[in-house]
C-alpha cells in the first residue's frame, strides 16, 4: 500500500467510527428521556443473567431450529470480526497479514473464520427462506409490513455480501501466495479450508488482475463492515450491542410481582396509621409539576423500558405466544415495543430539530401509536416476558399505560369500572351487600 492508501484508510475509519459514536450518543440521550429507576441491586445475579442470556444465548435455544441458526450467525459475527483487528492494522501501516507470525495459531484462526463464514451463509439462507419463502406466521404479521420487513432482509443481504467478500478476499490472496516471483508481498500464511475451493476461479487471469481484485475485495469488505456498523442505528439489529446491558438491567423480581407507585403507597400507609398526623406532611411546592400516575408518553416510562424498546429485534416470539393475539385480539407485544421505539425516535428528531429542546407536538405514545383496545386485551400472563430471548418486558409498558388510563383518565372498560366500584362499596367484585354474601347457603 502507498502512504496515500494508508491516509485514505485512516480517514475512512475516522468517518465510520465518528458517525457510529454520534449515533450511540443519540441512543443514550433518547433512553435517558425516561424516568429514573434503580437497577443496581444484586450485581452477581445481573452479571449471571448477562452471561447466560446475552452471551450464552440460553433462551434462544428454547426454539431449537431458530436458536441454533442464530447461534451460528452470532458466533460467526463475533469471531470473524476478530479478523477486523488485523485489517485495521494492515490498512493503517501498509502491512499484509500482520498476525502471520503466530504460525499454527494463525492457520487455525483463519480456518475457523472460513468455516464460520460458510455456516453463516447457510444460516442466512435458512433465515431468508423462513421469512420470504416458507413465510412463518410470526414473520408475516401486519406490524411487520413496510420498513420492518425490508430491514430484516437488508440485514441478511449485508451478511451474505460481507461473508462472500471475506471468502473472495482469502481466495484471491491464496492464489497470489502460490504465484512465484513478483508477489512476495503475499506471504504464505493461513489455512483456507473453504476459499481453496473458490481459488480456481482466478486461474487464467493475469496476476495483476487478481491482485487488483484482491485489493477491491479487501476495500469492499472493510467499507461494508463500516457501513453495516452504522446501519445498526437505523435497524432492529441494534440488539447485538444492547442485548448485554438489557439483560444486565432486567427486572430480577418474580414475573408476577408488579410495582406500586411510591406516592400511592405513602398515602395508603398514612391512611392506615391511626397515629399519623396528615397535617404534619412535608409542605408542597406549589411550582412543582405534579407527578403523573402511569404513562401516556415515552417521558413517563423509565429508562429501562426505553432500553427494552431499542433492544427489541422484532423476532415475534412474544406475539406468537400471546394468548390475546392468538385468539384474534388486536394486541401484539412486538408492536408495543416497535411503537415505543418509533415514538422515541420521533421525539429524538424533534429535539435535534429544536437545538436540544423538545417542543410539544400534540402527539403521545398512547392513542397516536398504541390504542386502549390493545392495552386492555392484555391478560397480564407474562408469556411475552418469558419468551423474549433478551428479557424485554412489553408487559411493564402495558401496565404503566393502563395505570394512566385508570388513575388519570378514569377510562377503564365498563366491566372493570363496575368491579372497582363494587370493591369500593361492597368489599368484593360482586354487586352484593356484604350481609347478603352467604345467602347462597340457604338455597
Secondary structure, 3 states (H helix, E strand, C coil): CCHHHHHHHHHHHHHHHHHHHHHHHHHHHHHCCCECCCCCCCHHHHHHHHHHHHHCCCCHHHCHHHHHHHHHHHHHHHHHCCHHHHHHHHHHHCCCCHHHHHCHHHHHHHHHHHHHHHHHHHHHHHHHHHHHCCCCHHHCCHHHCCHHHHHHHHHHHHHHHHHHHHHHHHHHHHHHHCCCCCCCCCCCCCCCCCHHHCHHHHCCCCHHHHHHHHHHHHHHHHHHHHHHHHHHHHCHHHHHHHHHHHHHCCCCCCCCCCCCCHHHHHHHHHHHCCCCCHHHCCCCCCCCCCCCCCCCCHHHCEHHHHHHHHHCCCCCHHHHHCHHHHCCCCCCHHHHHHHHHHHHHHHHHHHHHCCCCCCCCCCCHHHHCECHHHHHHCCCCCHHHHHCCCCCCHHHHHHHHHHHHHHCCCCCCHHHHHHHHHHHHHCCCCCCCHHHHHHHHHC
